[in-house]
Each structure stands twice: as structure tokens, then as C-alpha cells.
Amino acid sequence: MHPLARITLLTLALGLSACAVNQPYEPTAPSTPMPMPQPSPQPSGKPLPDMPIPKPPKPLPRTSATFAPPPGGPSHWDARMGVYVLDDQTNVFYRQRAYYRWNNGWSRAVSPNGPWEETDISGVPPGLSRQFK
């Protein structure tokens, strides 16, 4: 018999014999049945009033449907102010390719790191200018 055929036949015989020796696993039923939960009686015996169940509040959106988020930094949309709030810088905001910073007065820049130029309230988005006075 050819050596390759002999090895193949031997491997096949060993593989099939392993299937015949091991029995498939069959899980056994638990010995004690699980107790069924019993409904708890009402404490006062009076029926509870029909009260509407409050719905959980909607999560605030992380982005605006109208304005694009700032490039490159973590931020979240504040619908009340109408701007993105930068998460890693205090009192720095973004809207329409401009950054705004409140530091006892308003300034704006094209980058979150400046250079900052001072501006009056007319150069700041309306919702943002109402937040800081």
C-alpha cells in the first residue's frame, strides 16, 4: 500500500473512532423546580389611582441638524444657546466656522487656540449673547 494512502486511512480511522467513544452531552433537568413569583398584595388594600407613567426625557442631541460641528475636537450641541460647546475648553463655543470665547467680555477667532480678537455683543450668536452678560 502506498505510504500516503496508509497515513490517510489511519487518520480517518482514528478520527471516526473518537466519535464512537464520546457520547453527546445531554443536559439534565434541574432537580428542584424554580418557584413561581407570587404577586405582592397592596399594602392598604385600596386600588392605586390611575396615574400616568412619566416618560423619560429625550436625550439632548450631540449635533445640530443645521450647523456642522467644529473640526477636530470633542463638543456637544447646546440648543438653548444655538452653538456647539467645546468639551475640553471652558467658555469656548463654535458656530459657522467661528469660535467664540467668554472671558469677562467676548472675543472670536477662526481657531479654538486663537488668535482672539475682541468683539461686542453684535458679533456673537444671539442665544450665546443672552447666556453671558
BAVO-690413 format. One line per field, with one value per residue (C-alpha): residue in three letters; x, y, z; chain; residue number from 1. Coordinates in pm, 1 decimal. Layout:
# residues N
res = [ALA,...]
xx = [X,...]
yy = [Y,...]
zz = [Z,...]
chain = [A,...]
n = [NUM,...]
//
This chain:
# residues 133
res = [MET,HIS,PRO,LEU,ALA,ARG,ILE,THR,LEU,LEU,THR,LEU,ALA,LEU,GLY,LEU,SER,ALA,CYS,ALA,VAL,ASN,GLN,PRO,TYR,GLU,PRO,THR,ALA,PRO,SER,THR,PRO,MET,PRO,MET,PRO,GLN,PRO,SER,PRO,GLN,PRO,SER,GLY,LYS,PRO,LEU,PRO,ASP,MET,PRO,ILE,PRO,LYS,PRO,PRO,LYS,PRO,LEU,PRO,ARG,THR,SER,ALA,THR,PHE,ALA,PRO,PRO,PRO,GLY,GLY,PRO,SER,HIS,TRP,ASP,ALA,ARG,MET,GLY,VAL,TYR,VAL,LEU,ASP,ASP,GLN,THR,ASN,VAL,PHE,TYR,ARG,GLN,ARG,ALA,TYR,TYR,ARG,TRP,ASN,ASN,GLY,TRP,SER,ARG,ALA,VAL,SER,PRO,ASN,GLY,PRO,TRP,GLU,GLU,THR,ASP,ILE,SER,GLY,VAL,PRO,PRO,GLY,LEU,SER,ARG,GLN,PHE,LYS]
xx = [0.0,122.5,253.9,28.2,-281.3,-181.9,-149.7,-480.9,-661.3,-509.1,-607.6,-963.0,-997.4,-870.3,-1096.1,-1408.4,-1324.5,-1319.5,-1680.1,-1785.3,-1622.9,-1758.4,-2131.6,-2306.0,-2380.8,-2741.8,-2825.4,-3026.1,-3332.8,-3284.1,-3367.1,-3572.7,-3828.0,-3792.1,-4052.2,-4305.4,-4309.4,-4621.2,-4790.3,-4746.1,-5062.9,-5127.2,-5034.3,-5357.0,-5600.0,-5709.0,-5652.5,-5381.8,-5502.3,-5468.4,-5164.4,-4984.1,-4636.8,-4393.5,-4187.6,-3811.6,-3677.0,-3536.9,-3159.1,-3016.1,-2873.0,-2494.8,-2514.5,-2726.8,-2935.8,-2841.0,-2483.5,-2178.5,-1973.2,-1629.4,-1348.2,-1115.9,-1236.6,-1494.4,-1806.4,-2181.1,-2468.9,-2647.1,-2988.0,-3064.7,-2762.8,-2760.3,-2388.8,-2153.1,-1986.7,-1625.3,-1585.6,-1216.8,-1208.6,-1401.9,-1639.1,-1534.2,-1809.5,-1835.6,-2079.1,-2040.6,-1661.4,-1607.3,-1508.4,-1638.5,-1487.7,-1626.9,-1363.9,-1536.9,-1612.7,-1649.5,-1378.8,-1376.8,-1128.0,-1107.4,-922.9,-1000.4,-646.2,-668.8,-550.7,-853.2,-994.0,-1233.9,-1588.9,-1904.7,-2233.9,-2343.0,-2067.1,-2190.5,-2481.4,-2798.9,-2856.6,-2496.9,-2500.6,-2808.8,-2635.4,-2343.1,-2394.9]
yy = [0.0,349.4,540.4,845.4,624.3,437.1,765.3,894.9,572.0,563.0,926.9,863.7,554.1,738.6,1034.9,824.3,613.8,931.0,998.8,647.5,670.1,1010.6,1036.5,1368.3,1586.5,1592.4,1843.5,1703.3,1874.3,2066.1,1856.4,2129.2,2333.0,2711.2,2879.1,3096.2,3460.2,3548.0,3884.5,4103.6,4228.9,4601.8,4745.1,4933.1,4716.2,5020.6,5023.5,5250.3,5566.6,5574.8,5793.0,5834.0,5689.6,5970.6,5921.5,5951.4,6276.9,6268.8,6276.0,6601.3,6581.4,6581.2,6761.7,7021.4,6949.6,7291.3,7364.0,7144.0,7051.0,7200.4,7015.2,6803.3,6845.6,6692.1,6905.4,6888.2,7094.0,7328.4,7403.8,7675.4,7881.5,7765.4,7678.8,7387.5,7382.9,7264.1,6991.8,7043.9,7427.6,7642.3,7902.5,7833.9,7787.0,7721.0,7803.9,7854.0,7835.2,8077.0,8019.5,8243.9,8282.9,8448.5,8591.4,8888.8,9001.7,8843.5,8755.3,8543.1,8350.3,8106.3,7852.0,7733.0,7835.7,8190.8,8445.0,8600.9,8939.3,9127.6,9175.2,9330.9,9152.2,9209.2,8975.4,8682.8,8444.4,8570.8,8266.9,8279.0,8651.0,8609.5,8340.4,8559.6,8923.6]
zz = [0.0,-79.9,230.8,171.2,140.9,457.3,658.1,524.1,610.3,959.1,1025.3,906.5,1128.0,1437.0,1371.0,1337.3,1641.5,1853.7,1752.3,1857.2,2202.9,2313.4,2374.9,2301.3,2602.7,2712.1,2983.5,3271.2,3407.3,3734.1,4037.5,4209.3,4017.3,4020.5,4246.6,4065.7,4180.0,4373.5,4323.8,4627.1,4793.4,4803.9,5143.6,5217.8,5026.7,4824.5,4449.3,4325.2,4147.9,3771.0,3730.3,3400.6,3397.6,3316.4,3004.5,3041.4,2898.5,2549.6,2540.7,2415.8,2066.1,2033.2,1698.0,1523.7,1216.2,1074.3,1181.6,1134.1,1443.5,1498.2,1329.2,1537.9,1893.9,2125.8,2158.4,2207.4,2070.2,2311.2,2157.3,2413.1,2310.0,1946.8,1945.4,1997.4,2339.5,2331.6,2592.8,2663.7,2689.8,2935.1,2786.6,2426.5,2168.7,1794.7,1517.3,1141.7,1118.3,1408.4,1769.9,2047.9,2393.5,2704.0,2938.3,3104.3,2750.2,2408.8,2162.3,1848.4,1636.9,1346.3,1563.0,1917.4,2013.9,1875.5,1796.7,1963.0,1864.5,2087.9,1965.7,2100.0,2157.8,1795.1,1675.1,1887.7,1809.1,1983.0,2209.7,2323.6,2397.6,2619.8,2825.3,2936.7,3039.8]
chain = [A,A,A,A,A,A,A,A,A,A,A,A,A,A,A,A,A,A,A,A,A,A,A,A,A,A,A,A,A,A,A,A,A,A,A,A,A,A,A,A,A,A,A,A,A,A,A,A,A,A,A,A,A,A,A,A,A,A,A,A,A,A,A,A,A,A,A,A,A,A,A,A,A,A,A,A,A,A,A,A,A,A,A,A,A,A,A,A,A,A,A,A,A,A,A,A,A,A,A,A,A,A,A,A,A,A,A,A,A,A,A,A,A,A,A,A,A,A,A,A,A,A,A,A,A,A,A,A,A,A,A,A,A]
n = [1,2,3,4,5,6,7,8,9,10,11,12,13,14,15,16,17,18,19,20,21,22,23,24,25,26,27,28,29,30,31,32,33,34,35,36,37,38,39,40,41,42,43,44,45,46,47,48,49,50,51,52,53,54,55,56,57,58,59,60,61,62,63,64,65,66,67,68,69,70,71,72,73,74,75,76,77,78,79,80,81,82,83,84,85,86,87,88,89,90,91,92,93,94,95,96,97,98,99,100,101,102,103,104,105,106,107,108,109,110,111,112,113,114,115,116,117,118,119,120,121,122,123,124,125,126,127,128,129,130,131,132,133]
//
